[in-house]
Amino acid sequence: MHLDVPSSVGGGSINQAFRVESNRGPFFVKVNSADGLEMFAAEAEGLEEMQQSESLRIPSPLAWGVAGHQAFLVLEYLELGGVGSPVALGEGLAEMHRVTADQFGWYRDNTIGSTEQRNQHETDWLTFWSEHRLRFQIDLAIGRGAGSYTREQGYRLIEGLPALMDGHEPEPSLLHGDLWSGNYAFTRAGEPTIFDPAVYYGDRETDLAMTELFGGFSREFYAAYRHIWPLDAGYSTRKKLYNLYHVLNHFNLFGGGYLAQAQGMIDSLLSEVR
């Protein structure tokens, strides 16, 4: 197979990305240091997992490995930038969430950004979220200088999770795991597609919550999703709880004002613990 000189593609803060032309058509290639191989392997397996639902256009992983000092991931190249239906995106996501497992978590760990994401199987959602999501990120934040206030209030919040969940017992749904507006698009043919996942099986509301964290999803998207699968009472509280995980992770990755945002969210959630 003949390959041309790759052209850089922007948009990522963790990996370098390129479009590579060949006599078989273009490929999308991500590159990182050699120790990023497991991150790429987990991403490839996550894409394959999402393809099971046949509900959204998911780019196919084609190859991954190490060449010299660099790890690489080769993906099907999708021509993005088309005009598509947010209704189709909402309906497709709801159908993907219909794919369920017997336990929360996944058969392997992966990454959220470049942070380790632990996916140890649990039969209880409350245990999974408190131990493998919140406590893990809080402990990382403490190690990065978050201080005693975050530790004390964060651990208090974990103790108060049963009251915040208030009997909420979700199914283990197939999740994208990192669903912000930069990780969806429409192809030139108008197909809704999602990519760059942090896959695991968990409460479907966590995907919906993250779509609201940074914006970029339309009212038509949410209406279409809820028409297929309405959300349970108490979502407005759980949304804040679920997005706390991502805000803590942003502090652990980037520092800055994310710590104050996380602390404000913790205080707000604690005020709702009865």
VENRA-V863248 format. One line per field, one symbol per residue. phi: phi as a letter, one per 40 degrees, with the letter a starting at -180 (. if undefined). A space follows every 50 residues. Layout:
BEGIN
phi->???
END
This chain:
BEGIN
phi->.cbcccbcbchbbbbcbbcbcacbhcbbbbbacdccdccccccccccccc cdcfbbcbcccbaaibbgbbcabbbdcbcchccbcccccccccccccccb bcbchacacabbgbcdbcbdcacbcdccccccbccccccccccbgcgccc cccccccdccddcccfgcbcccccbcgacbccbbabcdcgccbbafcbca bacdcccccccccbghbcccccccccccadccdgdcccdccccddccdcc cccbggcccccccccccccccccb
END
